[in-house]
Amino acid sequence: MKLSNAGEMITKDYIELTLRETEEKSVAIVFGRLMCSLGQYDKSQHYFEQLRKDPNGENLAWIEFNIGRVLCYKGEWKEARDHFDCAYDRMMTNKP
């Protein structure tokens, strides 16, 4: 019985965390992050690179950040750093 309750609490916490994350990001960003979380690194990277070419109103800083995130998972540290730097620069120059 305790294991079932613990599993239920973990599931509840995960759902709440996911809901908070999705409130801060668009569906397009969440979709790409989901592919990355599922280990679909190449697909996620391709998705974000295509989104960067045609952002359709999406936040370019978040797109760059997520390309960097995927590259980190792939172990491509230098290229990831370049994208993180680009994302940082975009965030710092973005005017609300």
N, C-alpha and C positions, 0 to 999 in steps of 0.2 A: 504494500500500500504506500509506503514512504517513497519508493522509487517512482511510482506513478505520479504522486504529487510533485516530486522534484522535476520530473519530465514536463509536467504541465506548467510549472513555474518558469522553467527555462524557455519553453515555447512561448509563453505569454511575454516574457522579457524580450525575446527575439522579435516578436511581432511588434511590440511597442517601439523598439529601437528602429526597426525597418520603417515604421510609419513616420517617426521623427525625421529619419534620413530623407524619405521621399517628399516630405513637406518642404525641404530646403532645395530640392533639385527637381528638374523637369523629368517627365516620363522618358524622354529620349536619353538623358544622362543615366537614369536608373537602369534602363534597358541595357546599355553598354556595360555598366558596372556589373549587372547580373551575369552577363556572358563571361566577364572576367572572373567573377566569384565562382562560376561553375567550371573554371579551368579552360575556357574557350579563349585563350589569350590571343591567338592570331585573328580569330573572328572579331573579338572585341577591339583589337587594334585597328583592323580594317574598317570597322564600323565607325570608330571615332575619327579616323583619318578622312573618311567620306563625309562625316558630319562637319568636320573642319572646313572642307571645300565648299559645302553648301549648308551653313549653320542655321538658316531659316529662323533667325532670331534667338538661337541658343547662345549661351554665354561661352565665348571663345576661350576664356581663361579656364573654365571647368573642362572644356574639351581637351585643351592642352594638358591640364593636370591629369586627366584620366588616361591620355596616351602615355604619359610618364609613368603612371601607376601600372599599366599593363607591361610596359618595358621593364619595370622593376621586377615584376613577377617572372618575366622571361630571363632575368639576369643580365639585361643589357643596360648596365648602370650609367655609362657615359651618355648614351642617347636619352635615357630617362632623365638624367640631370638637366640636359638641354631643354627638354619639354617642361620640367618643373620650373626652371629659370624663366622660360617664356611665360608660363602661367602666372608666376609671381609678378613679372613685369606688367602683364596685362591687368592683374588685380590692383597693383599699386597705381597705375595710371587711369584706371576706370573711374569715371566721375559718377556718383549716384544721381 
